[in-house]
């Protein structure tokens, strides 16, 4: 197996890790089996205390056919901090792939993920997102690209539906790439780099720490007129919530609520915020009621309050109206409207599937 020297690798695969020792070996072994070989691996450890450091140091020095570099951060800087460090280290590569440690990529995952970039002569595709499949239910979708609707809700397209569903086996444009396994054109990321207090800049917003940071990046990409593509031939198995440990918990609910405030304020020009504010407000009320019922009402409300209190810190990176981008803003608004209908459609399908399962049991 030919080893690609780090300085020559076209693609850098960045794996953020926080106490994910139990996942890492399966993730790395899947990368060893990739048919696409022009890549290097950068693992960024976020101050783990589960023995990850020992495993990663051994991995870095092993002769396994992969070019592996490991970065060891002193503390947990969140998903945003880890991937920013990885992207900085990836200078010289054309494409950046962000891969969660709780994944197992199929052999053609990277080849099919990079293909849309290589076929894009105008270089207007900034991100490509794969088909993500539930790890222990390999016939069920986990994510077919992410949507974002008028209510201010990010959602996984196709989650819970069969992998063979025709609608999700076609290459298509989506609002957002899921950073759990997506690829980005580094040149496009450089264009949307944020201003930070230390002057270093950042690709993924450190204020987010974790959750919705990928939708934020995708929104910024879209305001520059770039496209984001879903490539179903690129497939990866995903455990889901490998780091957080559960679908909902106080930490996750609070941060997602706070970050949703940041995301909308930063990326919508004032006129777009005014147009969407009634829908966003309605979405927040619905979520508050949902999380009250689920036992996380206080966490959600706390996140909203924190977001409103600290949103002013986002002003230095706010998108302001530019006449030259009017058609871009209109296209984004039309995608929000379309994704509202897609969300409702997927929600109805999930509820029907649940009823069918209950009937069978």
Secondary structure, 3 states (H helix, E strand, C coil): CCCCCCCCCCEEEEEEECCCHHHHHHHHHHHHCCCCCCEEEEEEEECCCCCHHHHHHHHHCCCCCCCEEEEEECCCCHHHHHHHHHHHHCCCCCEEEECCCCEEECCCHHHHHHHHHHHCCCCCEEEEEEEEEECCCCCEEEECCEEECCCCCEEECCCCCECCCHHHCCCEECCECCCCCCEEEHHHHHHCCECCCCCCCECCCCCCCCCCHHHHHHHHHHHCCCEEEEEEEEEEEECCCCCCCCCCCHHHHHHHHHHHHHHHHHHCCHHHHHHHHHHHHHHHHHHHHHHHHHCCHHHHHHHHHHHHHHHHHHHHHCCCCCHHHHHHHHHHHHHHHHHHHHHHHHHHHHHHHHHHHHHHC
